[in-house]
Amino acid sequence: MRGARIVEADFSNADLSDADLSGALVQDTTLSGATMEGTVLDGTVFDGADLTNVQGLNQLQLDTACDDRRANVSALSVGLTLAPCQ
């Protein structure tokens, strides 16, 4: 899914472990409850994505992605952040 434009998709509870989402636009997409251990997020833009209760996601992964400030990151584990897109 590298470089993909993922719009209005439902990946609720999906296993995205080790998936490559580099350079992807994840827009108005539900990832609630998904497993994202090892998922590559280099340059990924989250635009209105629901990231609540995502499992296996860590700060190193999030540091390579950005948030357009419409992504729902309120339910990420304590201490995890997603920087705004520049």
N, C-alpha and C positions, 0 to 999 in steps of 0.2 A: 504494500500500500504506500510505498515511498512516493512522495510528491503528489499523492492523491488529493482530490477535492471531495471530502466526505461531508455531505449536506443532508440534514434531516434523517440521519440513519439512527437505528436503535441497536446499540451494542450492549444493552442491559445484560449483566451477568455473563458476558462473553469472555472467553479466554483469549486475551491478546498478548499472552506471554511471549516475549522475544520477537514480537512483530516490529517491522521497521516502518514507522510513521514519519521519517525524516522529511522535512519540507512540506508536510501535509497541512491542509486547511481543514480543521474539524469544526464545522459550523452547524449550530442548532442540532447537535447530535447528543444522544443519551449514552453515557458510558457508566451509568450508575450500577454499582456492584460488579463491574468488570474486573478481571485480573490483568494487571499490567506489569508484572514482574519481568524485568529485562526489556521492556518495550523501548525502542529507540525513538526519542522525541526531538532529535536535532533539528531546530528550525521550525518545529510544529507550531502553528497558530491555532489557539483555541478561541472560537468565536461563538459565544452562546452555548458552549458545551456543558453538559451536566456531568460533573466529576464526583458526585456524591458517592460515598462508600466504595470508592475504587480500592482494590486490594493490590499490595505488592509494589506500589508506586513510591519512589523515594526522591529526596531533594536533588540528588545528582541528575536524575532524569528531568525533573522540572526545570532545573537551571539552564537547560538547553532549549527550552520551549518558551512561549510567551502567551500572555492573556490579553485579549483586547478589552478587558474589563467588563465583559458581559458573561464570562464563564462563571459557573456556579462552583466556586472552590471552597465554600464555607464549611463543607463537611470533610475536607482533607484532614489527615491526622495532624494533631497539634505540632506546630513548628514547621510544617510544610507551606511553602509559598510559591506563587507563580508570578514572575515579573511581568510588568506591562509591556506590550509591544512598542517598539520605538517607531 
